[in-house]
Amino acid sequence: MKRRELLLAAASAGACLVPPVAVASSASGFDTNFDGMRLRDQDDRPFRLSALEGKVALFNFVFTGCSTVCPAQTRALAEVQQGLDAEVRKKVRFVSVSLDPLADSPAVLKAFAQRMGADLRHWSFVTGRPGDIDRLSERLRLFRAASGVRRPDDHATALWLADRQGRLAQRYNGNPPDGKRLREELTAFAGL
């Protein structure tokens, strides 16, 4: 077994493995979950999933009005990001998707990202049309409410890791995230 395979096997022990499913644009293998969505980033530019081509992507789902899990998780991920080797950082993209698109405008997301210490050179905070966010939420089963009523404060806190081919490779418990493990696995998936 190659060193990288050993690292991946060791790193994934106890992880919630998911089948390799595409998560973003057809050009890169990132397809089904984000297909057809018009997303905007924190600078109010169209967020192109093609920007993830060849990169490892770590997704989380937040809303800026949250006062508990979302800011704590985002700060912890900012520490993970800062703890990555510079070469790894170039190959990894963090993506935080707002689950409250009516309140989380690009400007609001940018202010939140800056407060949380996110390095926006390698991290996008995105929002979209409410219908698109609802479809994505359903595809990834992000809400826990059995009643069918969705509130941003009732979303799952999982983190989603996509490999460089855009395949969903892992889902992690995100409350709280295991920073050491994430750094090790992001490094392994980045191929370094």
Backbone hydrogen bonds in HBPLUS format (Angstrom, degrees):
<---DONOR---> <-ACCEPTOR-->    atom                        ^
c    i                          cat <-CA-CA->   ^        H-A-AA   ^      H-
h    n   atom  resd res      DA  || num        DHA   H-A  angle D-A-AA Bond
n    s   type  num  typ     dist DA aas  dist angle  dist       angle   num
A0006-LEU N   A0002-LYS O   2.93 MM   4  6.25 155.7  1.99 153.3 160.7     1
A0007-LEU N   A0003-ARG O   2.87 MM   4  6.18 160.1  1.91 153.4 158.9     2
A0008-LEU N   A0004-ARG O   2.87 MM   4  6.13 162.6  1.90 151.9 156.7     3
A0009-ALA N   A0005-GLU O   2.86 MM   4  6.02 159.1  1.90 147.0 153.1     4
A0010-ALA N   A0006-LEU O   2.84 MM   4  6.02 165.8  1.86 153.8 157.8     5
A0011-ALA N   A0007-LEU O   2.75 MM   4  5.82 159.9  1.79 149.7 156.4     6
A0012-SER N   A0008-LEU O   2.92 MM   4  5.96 143.0  2.06 141.2 150.1     7
A0013-ALA N   A0010-ALA O   3.32 MM   3  5.47 161.8  2.35 103.7 109.1     8
A0015-ALA N   A0012-SER O   2.84 MM   3  5.00 166.1  1.86 129.4 130.8     9
A0171-ARG N   A0016-CYS O   3.20 MM 155  5.51 149.1  2.30 149.2 158.3    10
A0168-LEU N   A0021-VAL O   2.44 MM 147  4.96 160.2  1.48 141.4 148.0    11
A0023-VAL N   A0166-GLY O   2.97 MM 143  5.92 139.5  2.13 160.3 171.9    12
A0028-SER N   A0025-SER O   3.04 MM   3  5.82 147.6  2.15 122.7 130.1    13
A0030-PHE N   A0025-SER O   2.84 MM   5  4.06 114.3  2.28 146.7 132.8    14
A0037-MET N   A0034-PHE O   3.18 MM   3  5.74 163.8  2.21 140.3 139.0    15
A0047-PHE N   A0039-LEU O   2.86 MM   8  5.28 171.2  1.87 125.1 127.6    16
A0040-ARG N   A0127-THR O   2.82 MM  87  5.46 158.2  1.87 152.9 159.2    17
A0127-THR N   A0040-ARG O   2.93 MM  87  5.46 152.2  2.01 151.7 160.7    18
A0041-ASP N   A0045-ARG O   2.80 MM   4  5.47 160.6  1.83 157.6 163.0    19
A0044-ASP N   A0041-ASP O   2.89 MM   3  5.20 155.1  1.95 122.3 123.3    20
A0051-ALA N   A0048-ARG O   2.92 MM   3  5.64 162.9  1.95 118.4 123.9    21
A0052-LEU N   A0049-LEU O   2.96 MM   3  5.58 164.5  1.99 116.4 121.6    22
A0053-GLU N   A0050-SER O   3.07 MM   3  5.33 165.7  2.09 110.7 115.2    23
A0055-LYS N   A0052-LEU O   2.91 MM   3  5.29 160.6  1.95 140.1 138.6    24
A0056-VAL N   A0091-LYS O   2.86 MM  35  6.22 164.5  1.88 162.3 161.6    25
A0093-ARG N   A0056-VAL O   2.76 MM  37  6.17 155.3  1.82 162.3 170.6    26
A0057-ALA N   A0162-ALA O   3.01 MM 105  5.11 161.5  2.04 141.5 147.5    27
A0162-ALA N   A0057-ALA O   2.78 MM 105  5.11 165.7  1.80 155.3 160.2    28
A0058-LEU N   A0093-ARG O   2.92 MM  35  6.37 154.5  1.99 150.4 158.2    29
A0095-VAL N   A0058-LEU O   2.88 MM  37  6.10 158.3  1.93 153.7 152.2    30
A0059-PHE N   A0160-TRP O   2.73 MM 101  4.97 167.5  1.75 155.1 157.2    31
A0160-TRP N   A0059-PHE O   2.95 MM 101  4.97 163.2  1.97 141.4 146.7    32
A0060-ASN N   A0095-VAL O   2.96 MM  35  6.46 148.6  2.06 154.5 159.6    33
A0097-VAL N   A0060-ASN O   2.92 MM  37  6.35 163.4  1.95 155.9 157.3    34
A0062-VAL N   A0097-VAL O   2.96 MM  35  6.14 154.6  2.03 141.5 149.6    35
A0099-LEU N   A0062-VAL O   2.76 MM  37  5.92 150.2  1.84 160.2 168.1    36
A0066-CYS N   A0063-PHE O   3.14 MM   3  5.80 164.2  2.16 120.3 124.0    37
A0073-GLN N   A0069-VAL O   2.77 MM   4  5.85 167.5  1.78 165.2 168.7    38
A0074-THR N   A0070-CYS O   2.93 MM   4  6.01 163.5  1.95 150.3 155.4    39
A0075-ARG N   A0071-PRO O   2.91 MM   4  6.02 161.5  1.94 148.9 153.6    40
A0076-ALA N   A0072-ALA O   3.00 MM   4  6.17 159.2  2.04 145.9 152.0    41
A0077-LEU N   A0073-GLN O   2.87 MM   4  6.14 153.3  1.94 149.2 156.8    42
A0078-ALA N   A0074-THR O   2.88 MM   4  6.11 145.1  2.01 143.0 153.1    43
A0079-GLU N   A0075-ARG O   3.01 MM   4  6.38 146.4  2.13 144.7 153.4    44
A0080-VAL N   A0076-ALA O   2.99 MM   4  6.37 148.9  2.09 142.0 151.0    45
A0081-GLN N   A0077-LEU O   2.80 MM   4  6.06 164.8  1.83 151.0 154.8    46
A0082-GLN N   A0078-ALA O   2.91 MM   4  6.12 161.2  1.95 146.2 151.1    47
A0083-GLY N   A0079-GLU O   2.94 MM   4  6.04 137.5  2.13 138.8 150.1    48
A0083-GLY N   A0080-VAL O   3.06 MM   3  5.07 125.9  2.37  95.3 110.0    49
A0084-LEU N   A0081-GLN O   3.21 MM   3  5.45 162.1  2.24 107.1 112.6    50
A0088-VAL N   A0085-ASP O   2.97 MM   3  5.21 121.3  2.33 104.3 119.3    51
A0089-ARG N   A0085-ASP O   2.91 MM   4  6.23 162.5  1.94 160.3 165.9    52
A0090-LYS N   A0086-ALA O   3.30 MM   4  6.55 143.8  2.44 139.5 147.1    53
A0091-LYS N   A0088-VAL O   2.80 MM   3  5.25 143.2  1.93 113.0 124.4    54
A0092-VAL N   A0089-ARG O   3.34 MM   3  5.16 163.0  2.38  99.8 104.8    55
A0094-PHE N   A0122-HIS O   3.04 MM  28  6.40 168.5  2.05 150.2 151.4    56
A0124-SER N   A0094-PHE O   2.90 MM  30  6.33 156.4  1.95 150.3 153.8    57
A0096-SER N   A0124-SER O   2.83 MM  28  6.26 162.5  1.86 160.6 166.3    58
A0126-VAL N   A0096-SER O   2.78 MM  30  6.19 161.4  1.81 161.7 168.3    59
A0098-SER N   A0126-VAL O   2.84 MM  28  6.15 167.1  1.86 170.5 174.2    60
A0103-ALA N   A0100-ASP O   3.10 MM   3  5.71 138.1  2.28 116.5 126.3    61
A0104-ASP N   A0100-ASP O   2.85 MM   4  5.83 162.6  1.88 161.7 166.5    62
A0105-SER N   A0103-ALA O   3.16 MM   2  6.01 127.4  2.45 106.0  91.6    63
A0109-LEU N   A0105-SER O   2.91 MM   4  6.19 162.8  1.94 160.1 165.1    64
A0110-LYS N   A0106-PRO O   2.89 MM   4  6.12 155.2  1.95 150.6 157.4    65
A0111-ALA N   A0107-ALA O   3.06 MM   4  6.29 161.7  2.10 147.6 151.8    66
A0112-PHE N   A0108-VAL O   3.00 MM   4  6.21 158.7  2.05 148.0 154.2    67
A0113-ALA N   A0109-LEU O   2.85 MM   4  6.06 164.5  1.87 153.1 157.1    68
A0114-GLN N   A0110-LYS O   2.97 MM   4  6.19 161.3  2.01 151.0 155.5    69
A0115-ARG N   A0111-ALA O   2.99 MM   4  6.22 157.0  2.04 147.2 153.5    70
A0116-MET N   A0112-PHE O   2.98 MM   4  6.22 145.9  2.10 149.5 159.1    71
A0118-ALA N   A0113-ALA O   3.09 MM   5  5.36 164.5  2.12 156.3 153.2    72
A0117-GLY N   A0114-GLN O   3.24 MM   3  5.21 153.8  2.31  99.4 107.2    73
A0122-HIS N   A0119-ASP O   3.08 MM   3  5.98 161.8  2.12 125.1 129.1    74
A0132-ASP N   A0129-ARG O   2.96 MM   3  5.26 120.8  2.32 107.4 122.4    75
A0133-ILE N   A0129-ARG O   3.04 MM   4  6.37 162.9  2.07 162.3 167.4    76
A0134-ASP N   A0130-PRO O   2.89 MM   4  6.09 154.9  1.95 149.8 157.3    77
A0135-ARG N   A0131-GLY O   2.98 MM   4  6.21 157.1  2.03 143.5 149.2    78
A0136-LEU N   A0132-ASP O   2.94 MM   4  6.21 164.3  1.97 153.4 157.4    79
A0137-SER N   A0133-ILE O   2.88 MM   4  6.01 159.4  1.92 146.9 153.1    80
A0138-GLU N   A0134-ASP O   2.96 MM   4  6.22 153.4  2.03 148.8 155.4    81
A0139-ARG N   A0135-ARG O   2.93 MM   4  6.19 162.9  1.96 152.2 156.9    82
A0140-LEU N   A0136-LEU O   2.99 MM   4  6.19 157.7  2.04 154.8 159.7    83
A0141-ARG N   A0137-SER O   2.83 MM   4  5.58 105.7  2.39 131.7 148.7    84
A0142-LEU N   A0137-SER O   2.93 MM   5  5.00 160.1  1.97 140.3 146.9    85
A0141-ARG N   A0138-GLU O   3.18 MM   3  4.83 151.2  2.26  94.7 103.4    86
A0156-ALA N   A0142-LEU O   2.45 MM  14  5.07 161.7  1.48 162.2 167.7    87
A0144-ARG N   A0154-ASP O   3.20 MM  10  6.14 172.3  2.21 174.1 172.4    88
A0154-ASP N   A0151-ARG O   2.92 MM   3  5.47 161.2  1.96 126.6 128.0    89
A0159-LEU N   A0172-TYR O   2.97 MM  13  5.01 153.9  2.04 132.8 140.6    90
A0172-TYR N   A0159-LEU O   2.84 MM  13  5.01 158.6  1.88 141.1 148.5    91
A0161-LEU N   A0170-GLN O   2.90 MM   9  5.10 174.3  1.90 149.4 150.2    92
A0169-ALA N   A0161-LEU O   2.74 MM   8  5.66 161.2  1.77 154.4 161.2    93
A0170-GLN N   A0161-LEU O   3.31 MM   9  5.10 160.3  2.35 135.1 137.8    94
A0163-ASP N   A0167-ARG O   2.84 MM   4  5.44 155.6  1.90 153.3 152.5    95
A0166-GLY N   A0163-ASP O   2.90 MM   3  5.31 161.4  1.93 117.8 121.7    96
A0182-LEU N   A0178-ASP O   2.91 MM   4  6.13 163.4  1.94 158.9 164.4    97
A0183-ARG N   A0179-GLY O   2.96 MM   4  6.16 165.6  1.98 154.1 157.3    98
A0184-GLU N   A0180-LYS O   3.05 MM   4  6.31 163.1  2.08 151.5 156.1    99
A0185-GLU N   A0181-ARG O   2.86 MM   4  6.08 165.2  1.88 156.7 160.8   100
A0186-LEU N   A0182-LEU O   2.78 MM   4  5.83 161.7  1.81 154.5 159.8   101
A0187-THR N   A0183-ARG O   3.03 MM   4  6.09 155.0  2.10 141.6 148.4   102
A0188-ALA N   A0184-GLU O   2.96 MM   4  6.22 155.5  2.02 143.3 150.5   103
A0189-PHE N   A0185-GLU O   2.83 MM   4  5.98 169.6  1.84 153.5 156.1   104
A0190-ALA N   A0186-LEU O   2.91 MM   4  5.94 138.6  2.08 136.8 148.1   105
A0192-LEU N   A0187-THR O   3.14 MM   5  5.61 162.1  2.18 166.3 161.3   106
A0191-GLY N   A0188-ALA O   3.01 MM   3  5.21 150.3  2.10 102.8 112.2   107
